[in-house]
Amino acid sequence: MNRDGLSRTRTYAAGALALLAFATACGDNGGGGSAAPAGNTATTAASGPASAAGGTPTAAATTPGAAPAQGDAVAWAKWNLKPLAPAPAPPADKPIKLERTGTVPVFSDVKTSDKVVFVTIDDGAEKDPKFVEMLTDLKVPISMFLTKDIVKNDYGYFKPLQALGNHIQNHTVTHPVMSKLSADKQKSEICEDQAALTQQYGTAPLLFRPPFGDGANTPMLNTSVQQCGPRAIVLWRESMQIHDMQYQAADKKLKPGDIILAHFRGPKELKGATMTQMFGDLLARIQEQGFSVARLEDYIQAPAS
């Protein structure tokens, strides 16, 4: 957990300063290179037919059974990148099956033999139009965990990203350390973000990520998440910094199904690098290890309605 984040007040103004004060930001535990404790891979069974996970903007953007397109060589060359290998078609039998009620699972990876990883991007502080252009060109799927007080000044920025088939998920209102809050305040943070994102983007988030990964495995936070609507708590196995990733695994290698954490960050937090440069480096690191990027929500079966 970032030490600076513990000392910040939970107002939006101070929260914004905290987000701009460091490059590793919400996902990392201090400067030592370790990410938040990993949750277990979810294997809860659910009854009923498979359905799309929360946040899907349009049917056209996410054709059922189709693997995410990964752009073409010309588009990748525009960004000085080599194309990633296309992700395989998502499995018909989803590895993660969510229940409509009860305790929500906590997971940091997905059980799969597919050589894929999943990219998640948090907060929403940097709203670089070039990043929208980049994802439009490359068609690499991401999942966005958005914080209300950080994105409310420009909800519209994320709508073109959503229209590409990228899902929007819950990341609280003010980005607090959740274990420091009462049950009522936890619920307020999650439920208010859930309501705002649902209103703005048309679909209720299915997934929740606690800032810093804090409190993810505590019964109180699990209950708060249940009360607000998300049906799983999502952590990560690697976190992208500026040019490379921090790993939880001792061998510092990606594994099939790993969830990667990144942030909407700009030059002030990335030591002069832009968000597109950071994201390009992330894709290069993934490619070097022979992985493709798949859409996290395509591996999740939402609860039967």
ZARO-247772 format. One line per 3 residues: number of its first residue (from 1); their letters; for each residue x, y, z of C-alpha. Coordinates in nm, 4 decimals. Each point is the difference from the previous one (the first is absolute). Example, Ala and Ser with C-alpha at 12.3 -4.5 7.8 and 13.67 -1.06 7.14 Angstrom:
<nodes>
1	AS	1.2300 -0.4500 0.7800 ~ 0.1370 0.3440 -0.0660;
</nodes>
This chain:
<nodes>
1	MNR	0.0000 0.0000 0.0000 ~ 0.1352 0.3446 -0.0845 ~ 0.1185 0.1679 0.3165;
4	DGL	-0.0966 0.3471 -0.1230 ~ -0.3540 -0.1164 -0.0664 ~ -0.0456 -0.0894 0.3689;
7	SRT	0.0541 0.3581 0.1074 ~ -0.2239 0.1690 -0.2508 ~ -0.3426 0.1306 0.0928;
10	RTY	-0.2901 -0.1488 -0.1872 ~ -0.1311 0.3113 -0.1587 ~ 0.0180 0.0134 -0.3792;
13	AAG	0.2473 0.2872 -0.0025 ~ 0.2492 -0.1805 0.2228 ~ -0.0709 -0.3292 -0.1669;
16	ALA	0.0877 0.1546 -0.3325 ~ 0.3288 0.1284 0.1416 ~ 0.0793 -0.3472 0.1292;
19	LLA	-0.0629 -0.1457 -0.3407 ~ 0.2318 0.2536 -0.1623 ~ 0.2741 -0.0433 0.2611;
22	FAT	0.1367 -0.3338 -0.1065 ~ 0.0301 -0.2243 -0.3028 ~ -0.0775 -0.3357 0.1560;
25	ACG	-0.3289 0.1371 0.1369 ~ -0.2912 -0.1989 0.1317 ~ 0.0997 -0.3523 -0.0799;
28	DNG	0.3397 -0.0396 0.1592 ~ 0.1075 -0.0666 0.3558 ~ 0.2533 0.2743 0.0549;
31	GGG	0.3151 0.0216 -0.2073 ~ 0.1273 -0.3517 0.0595 ~ -0.1321 -0.1558 -0.3181;
34	SAA	-0.2624 -0.2327 0.1470 ~ -0.3639 0.0210 -0.0946 ~ -0.2989 -0.0456 0.2260;
37	PAG	-0.0598 -0.3508 0.1371 ~ -0.1471 -0.2192 -0.2680 ~ -0.3453 -0.1398 0.0420;
40	NTA	-0.0877 -0.3553 -0.0889 ~ -0.1145 -0.0867 -0.3493 ~ -0.3791 -0.0103 0.0124;
43	TTA	-0.1605 -0.3340 -0.0764 ~ -0.3497 0.0525 0.1394 ~ -0.2646 -0.1767 -0.2074;
46	ASG	-0.3056 0.1857 -0.1208 ~ -0.3258 -0.1303 -0.1369 ~ -0.1682 0.1254 -0.3137;
49	PAS	0.1324 0.1005 -0.3405 ~ 0.3143 0.2018 -0.0539 ~ -0.0445 0.3740 -0.0403;
52	AAG	0.2283 0.2939 -0.0719 ~ 0.1885 0.1521 0.2911 ~ -0.0920 0.3535 0.1043;
55	GTP	0.0987 0.3100 -0.1943 ~ -0.0546 -0.1123 -0.3585 ~ -0.0978 0.3065 -0.2058;
58	TAA	-0.1311 -0.1493 -0.3217 ~ -0.0619 -0.3418 -0.1505 ~ 0.1987 0.0988 -0.3083;
61	ATT	0.3092 0.0712 0.2083 ~ 0.0046 -0.3440 0.1640 ~ -0.1384 -0.2624 -0.2350;
64	PGA	-0.0764 -0.3123 0.2076 ~ 0.2631 -0.2697 -0.0406 ~ 0.2401 0.2232 -0.1906;
67	APA	0.3543 0.0667 0.1136 ~ 0.0959 0.3681 0.0336 ~ 0.1500 0.1312 -0.3209;
70	QGD	0.3588 0.1169 0.0382 ~ 0.0203 0.2547 -0.2811 ~ 0.2320 -0.0384 -0.2978;
73	AVA	0.3695 0.0399 -0.0766 ~ -0.0380 0.3514 -0.1420 ~ -0.1818 0.1196 0.3105;
76	WAK	0.2612 -0.1539 0.2284 ~ 0.2831 0.1509 -0.2028 ~ -0.1563 0.3418 0.0482;
79	WNL	0.0752 -0.0411 0.3717 ~ 0.3442 -0.1552 -0.0607 ~ -0.1235 -0.3382 0.1172;
82	KPL	-0.0156 -0.3517 -0.1375 ~ -0.3463 -0.1585 -0.0040 ~ -0.0906 -0.2312 0.2827;
85	APA	-0.1177 -0.3453 -0.0949 ~ -0.3826 -0.0058 -0.0053 ~ -0.1636 -0.1279 0.3158;
88	PAP	-0.1841 -0.3296 -0.0359 ~ -0.3780 -0.0034 -0.0026 ~ -0.1292 0.0279 0.3575;
91	PAD	-0.1067 -0.3287 0.1552 ~ -0.3647 -0.0980 -0.0099 ~ 0.0384 -0.1438 0.3495;
94	KPI	0.1156 0.3026 0.1970 ~ 0.2732 -0.0704 0.2589 ~ -0.1498 0.2473 0.2455;
97	KLE	-0.3691 -0.0453 0.0787 ~ -0.1623 0.2591 0.2225 ~ -0.3025 -0.0443 0.2252;
100	RTG	-0.2854 0.2473 0.0266 ~ 0.0108 0.0077 0.3814 ~ 0.2318 -0.0907 0.2852;
103	TVP	0.3711 0.0484 0.0603 ~ 0.1856 0.1392 -0.3005 ~ 0.3233 -0.1687 -0.1142;
106	VFS	0.3379 0.1750 0.0043 ~ 0.2372 -0.0790 -0.2845 ~ 0.3213 0.1279 -0.1571;
109	DVK	0.0203 -0.2374 -0.2946 ~ -0.2220 -0.2226 -0.2091 ~ 0.0376 -0.3760 -0.0279;
112	TSD	0.0674 -0.0605 -0.3684 ~ 0.2391 -0.1857 -0.2275 ~ -0.0266 0.2814 -0.2562;
115	KVV	0.3252 0.1933 -0.0224 ~ -0.1766 0.3269 0.0737 ~ 0.0196 0.2743 0.2583;
118	FVT	-0.2556 0.2671 0.0909 ~ 0.0736 0.3733 0.0193 ~ -0.1864 0.2112 0.2545;
121	IDD	0.0437 0.3778 0.0329 ~ -0.0947 0.1892 0.3152 ~ -0.1165 0.3384 0.1248;
124	GAE	-0.0391 0.2215 -0.3093 ~ 0.2245 0.2951 0.0855 ~ 0.1681 0.0324 -0.3413;
127	KDP	-0.2418 0.0624 -0.2860 ~ 0.2354 -0.0018 -0.2976 ~ -0.1881 0.0064 -0.3337;
130	KFV	0.2995 -0.1724 -0.1595 ~ -0.0717 -0.3044 0.2142 ~ -0.3522 -0.0210 -0.1415;
133	EML	0.1535 0.0222 -0.3472 ~ 0.2486 -0.2723 0.0885 ~ -0.2620 -0.2461 0.1228;
136	TDL	-0.2219 0.0797 -0.2972 ~ 0.2908 -0.0951 -0.2265 ~ 0.1309 -0.3033 0.1883;
139	KVP	-0.3257 -0.1405 0.1351 ~ 0.1664 -0.1379 0.3114 ~ -0.2665 -0.0730 0.2643;
142	ISM	0.0222 0.1573 0.3441 ~ -0.2174 0.0149 0.3100 ~ -0.0369 0.3427 0.1644;
145	FLT	-0.0424 0.0318 0.3776 ~ -0.1110 0.3613 0.0398 ~ -0.0109 0.2277 0.3069;
148	KDI	-0.2934 0.2420 -0.0025 ~ 0.1723 0.3099 0.1386 ~ 0.2869 -0.0439 -0.2458;
151	VKN	-0.2100 -0.0480 -0.3138 ~ -0.3063 0.2146 0.0694 ~ 0.1555 0.3063 -0.1636;
154	DYG	-0.0013 -0.1876 -0.3318 ~ -0.2151 -0.3126 -0.0026 ~ -0.0111 0.0332 -0.3771;
157	YFK	0.3688 -0.0803 -0.0463 ~ -0.0580 -0.3658 0.0830 ~ -0.3035 -0.0486 -0.2246;
160	PLQ	0.1995 -0.0525 -0.3241 ~ 0.2099 -0.2554 0.1868 ~ -0.3180 -0.1693 0.1187;
163	ALG	-0.1378 0.0031 -0.3554 ~ 0.3001 -0.2103 -0.1062 ~ -0.1321 -0.2786 0.2213;
166	NHI	0.1902 0.0862 0.3165 ~ -0.1846 -0.0447 0.3284 ~ -0.0289 0.2557 0.2793;
169	QNH	0.0280 -0.1254 0.3570 ~ -0.0171 0.1378 0.3566 ~ 0.2976 0.1576 0.1822;
172	TVT	-0.1699 0.2133 0.2727 ~ -0.0874 0.3703 0.0162 ~ 0.3057 0.1557 0.1646;
175	HPV	0.2670 -0.2725 -0.0141 ~ 0.0340 -0.0576 0.3762 ~ 0.1768 -0.2687 0.1992;
178	MSK	-0.3037 -0.2203 0.0479 ~ 0.1151 -0.1789 0.3164 ~ 0.0116 0.3368 0.1770;
181	LSA	-0.3711 0.0627 -0.0622 ~ -0.3075 -0.1059 0.1891 ~ -0.2426 -0.2394 -0.1645;
184	DKQ	-0.2355 0.2887 -0.0814 ~ 0.2767 0.2038 -0.1633 ~ 0.1201 -0.2994 -0.1977;
187	KSE	-0.3512 -0.0519 -0.1279 ~ -0.0321 0.3689 -0.0897 ~ 0.3257 -0.0068 -0.1984;
190	ICE	-0.1004 -0.3053 -0.2007 ~ -0.3720 0.0644 -0.0421 ~ 0.0397 0.3635 -0.1075;
193	DQA	0.2605 -0.0940 -0.2598 ~ -0.2231 -0.2841 -0.1172 ~ -0.2948 0.2353 -0.0452;
196	ALT	0.2001 0.2693 -0.1803 ~ 0.1698 -0.2397 -0.2412 ~ -0.3272 -0.1781 -0.0717;
199	QQY	-0.1704 0.3296 -0.0798 ~ 0.2823 0.1297 -0.2171 ~ 0.0867 -0.3165 -0.1913;
202	GTA	-0.3285 -0.1884 -0.0103 ~ 0.1098 -0.3257 0.1634 ~ 0.0565 -0.0818 0.3661;
205	PLL	0.3606 -0.1003 0.0745 ~ 0.0327 -0.3701 0.0738 ~ 0.3480 0.0211 0.1545;
208	FRP	0.1581 0.2021 0.2830 ~ 0.3619 0.0818 0.0762 ~ 0.0896 0.1541 0.3374;
211	PFG	0.2591 0.2795 -0.0180 ~ 0.3482 -0.1347 0.0780 ~ -0.1588 -0.3487 0.0132;
214	DGA	-0.0602 0.0858 0.3646 ~ -0.2510 -0.2047 0.1979 ~ -0.0800 -0.2250 -0.2963;
217	NTP	-0.0192 -0.3148 0.2106 ~ -0.1808 0.1438 0.3017 ~ -0.3575 -0.1081 0.0796;
220	MLN	-0.1139 0.3588 0.0529 ~ 0.1088 0.1155 -0.3461 ~ -0.1464 -0.3114 -0.1572;
223	TSV	-0.3342 0.0803 0.1610 ~ 0.0188 0.3622 -0.1176 ~ 0.0642 -0.1126 -0.3572;
226	QQC	-0.2947 -0.2394 0.0149 ~ -0.2290 0.2794 0.1173 ~ 0.0942 0.2271 -0.2925;
229	GPR	-0.0288 -0.2341 -0.2970 ~ 0.3429 -0.1170 -0.1245 ~ 0.0376 -0.3771 0.0123;
232	AIV	0.3770 -0.0420 0.0223 ~ 0.3090 0.1724 0.1389 ~ 0.2862 0.0173 -0.2493;
235	LWR	0.3679 0.0314 0.0928 ~ 0.3058 -0.0581 -0.2225 ~ 0.3193 -0.1983 -0.0477;
238	ESM	0.2166 0.2664 -0.1663 ~ -0.0035 0.3796 -0.0003 ~ 0.1304 0.2148 -0.2839;
241	QIH	0.2266 0.2851 0.1043 ~ 0.1565 0.2154 -0.2750 ~ 0.2028 -0.2324 -0.2231;
244	DMQ	-0.0324 -0.3362 0.1734 ~ -0.2180 -0.1995 0.2363 ~ 0.0278 -0.0879 0.3666;
247	YQA	-0.0723 -0.3687 0.0608 ~ -0.1341 -0.1920 0.2948 ~ 0.1538 -0.3255 -0.1271;
250	ADK	0.3630 -0.0541 0.0933 ~ 0.0923 -0.1021 -0.3540 ~ -0.1311 0.3335 -0.1339;
253	KLK	-0.1888 -0.1656 -0.2814 ~ -0.3558 0.0262 -0.1233 ~ -0.2267 -0.3014 0.0407;
256	PGD	-0.3107 -0.0892 -0.2031 ~ -0.2981 0.1873 0.1394 ~ 0.1942 0.2657 0.1924;
259	IIL	-0.1741 0.3305 0.0636 ~ 0.2253 0.3031 -0.0529 ~ -0.0577 0.3343 0.1725;
262	AHF	0.0755 0.3319 -0.1705 ~ -0.1235 0.3558 0.0538 ~ -0.1268 0.2947 -0.1975;
265	RGP	0.3191 0.2036 0.0506 ~ 0.1818 0.2792 -0.1827 ~ 0.3492 0.1537 -0.0242;
268	KEL	-0.0039 0.1497 0.3516 ~ -0.0397 -0.3441 0.1544 ~ 0.1934 -0.1946 -0.2641;
271	KGA	0.3224 0.2047 0.0121 ~ -0.0706 0.1657 -0.3330 ~ -0.1453 -0.3025 -0.1791;
274	TMT	-0.3489 0.0235 -0.1456 ~ -0.2802 -0.2435 0.0639 ~ 0.0337 -0.1359 -0.3529;
277	QMF	0.3717 -0.0599 0.0516 ~ -0.0669 -0.1805 0.3280 ~ -0.2717 -0.2115 -0.1618;
280	GDL	0.2233 -0.0762 -0.2978 ~ 0.2726 -0.1193 0.2364 ~ -0.2558 -0.2163 0.1789;
283	LAR	-0.1039 -0.1633 -0.3269 ~ 0.3654 -0.0553 -0.0926 ~ 0.0675 -0.1718 0.3338;
286	IQE	-0.3037 -0.2246 -0.0532 ~ 0.1092 -0.0855 -0.3533 ~ 0.3568 -0.0789 0.1095;
289	QGF	-0.1398 -0.2790 0.2156 ~ -0.2186 -0.1372 -0.2766 ~ -0.3396 0.1008 0.1362;
292	SVA	-0.3106 0.1538 -0.1529 ~ -0.2450 0.2370 0.1694 ~ -0.3545 -0.1237 0.0526;
295	RLE	-0.3047 0.1740 0.1445 ~ -0.0405 -0.0868 0.3684 ~ -0.3787 0.0090 -0.0125;
298	DYI	-0.0015 -0.2594 -0.2807 ~ 0.1311 -0.2535 0.2531 ~ -0.2670 0.0817 0.2594;
301	QAP	-0.3536 -0.1335 0.0138 ~ -0.2253 0.2589 0.1559 ~ -0.2734 -0.1174 0.2363;
304	AS	-0.3176 -0.1326 -0.1567 ~ -0.2637 0.2724 0.0031;
</nodes>
